[in-house]
Amino acid sequence: MSNSNIISPSYKRPITVALIAQVLIALLTSLNLNGGTMARICGIALVAFWGGVAVLIWRRPHNPSKIDLALIQLGYFLVIGLAWFLVLGIWKMRGV
């Protein structure tokens, strides 16, 4: 059995930073007393973010660009911002 890496080792630091940020944001939003709205939005953003990360890693498993690594490391905050407007807009249109 070969000892080759499935993905590049350069993915390790951005993924670790993203996981730490997501745990901290999850803890902070779960303490927020707004009926769980922020926690739900951050949960939706979490699923969307990891879907995007899976696509990035799938497309470039061995040679990620600096932009790919930056998007993995800090992209969750961008996805939260986008999800905030999209989710609240959709909920408002549905009357929720």
VENDA-V725773 format. One record per pair of residues at least 6 apart in sequence whose ideal C-beta (glycine too) atoms are under 8 Angstrom apart, sorted by the first residue. I is the first residue (numbers start at 1). J is the second residue. Records with the same first field share a line. If there is no record, write none. Layout:
# VENDA-V725773
I=J  J
This chain:
# VENDA-V725773
5=62
6=61
7=57  61  62
8=61  62  63  64
10=64  69
11=57  64  69  72
13=69  73
14=69  70  72  73
15=53  72
17=73
18=49  53  72  73  75  76
21=76  77
22=46  49  76
25=42  76  80
26=39  42  43  46
29=38  39  42
30=39
32=38  39
40=87
41=80  83  84  87  88
42=80  83
44=83  87
45=76  79  80  82  83
46=76
48=79  83
49=75  76  79
52=71  75  79
53=72  75
56=64  68  71  72
57=64
60=68
71=78
